[in-house]
Amino acid sequence: MVETRTESGRPALAELINEHLAAQRAANSVIKDWDARRSETDVPGVAYAEALLAAAAGEASAQRNIIEHKPADRREAMGKLIYISAFLIASQATLEESERATILFSVDGF
């Protein structure tokens, strides 16, 4: 993947979105792999839980990077809001109050 950076050297929103999508795909792959293992053999519950936790942590970290991202301009601010909205609708997830405040603060002024 080609890194795209803003003038300040921070990752561009597009890069963060690509990282988040990759983390989601990786988490889904881990879940499918472990579910297949569990259906074929007796997998210890602790190993299964650790694998799921690690996959979820990667996805959560990538999501947090988007939430904390300060857009470079109005277009990127709108893109951030649209991506987060689409993610929330598709995943039926919610945000914590602190996450909502961080998002609104990051796009304030655009």
N, C-alpha and C positions, 0 to 999 in steps of 0.2 A: 504494500500500500504506500502511496506517495503521501508524505506528510505535507499538510498545508498549514502555514503559520501566518498569523497577522503581523503587522509591522512591529508590534511590541514583542514578538517572539512567542506569543501564546498560541496554542492550537486553535485553528478556526473551528467554527461550529460543525462544518461538514465532516471534519476529521473526528470530532467527538461523537457525532451521530454514527459514523461508520464503526467506531470502536464499540459503541453501545449495541449496535445491531450484531456485530461479531460476538460480543459477550452473550447476547441472547441466544444466538445459534449454538454457541459452545455449551451453554447451560442446557438447552434442549437436547443436544447430543449426549451429554452426560446422563441426563435423565433416561433417555431411550436406551443407552448402553447398560446402565445399571438395572433398569427394568427387565431387559433381556436376560441379564445374568441371573437376576432373582427368579425368573421363570424357569431357568434351566438348572440352577444349582441352589444350594442353601448358602446364601450370602449373609454374613454377620450384619445385624442391624446397625452396629456402630460404624462399620466401614461404609455402608450405604448412606447413613446420615452425614458422615464426614465428606463424602463425595458431593452430595447435594449442597451442603453448606459452602463448600469451596466454590462450586459453580454459581451459587446465588451471590456469594461475596463479590465475585468478578463482575457480575451484572449490576449489582448495587453500586459498586465503585464507578463503573462507567456511567450509570444514571446520575450519580452525585456530581460527576465532572460536568455534565450538561447543566444540571441545576445551578451549579456555582459559576458557570461560564459567564463572563461579562462580554456581551456582544460588541462587535467593533462598530456597527452602524445600525440604522433602522431596519434594513433588510435582514440582517442577521438576527436582530431582536424579534422580528416577526417570525422568522424561521424557527427560532427557539420556542416561541409560544405555540406555534403550529405543531411542531414535532412533539412537544410535551403533551399537548392536548390530544393528539392522535394516539400517542402511546397510552395515555390514561384511558381513553375510550376503548382501544383495542384490548388492553389487558384488564380492564375493569378495576384498575388500581386506584388508590387515592394517595394524596400527598399529606405529609404532616404540616402543621401550621408553620413551623420554622422553614420548611422547604418552600411553601407558598410565599412566605415573606422574602426569602432569598431570591426567588424567581422574579417577583415584582420589583424588588430593589435593583436587580441586575438590568432590567429593561426600562427602568424609570429614566425619563429624559429623551426617550426615542419616540 
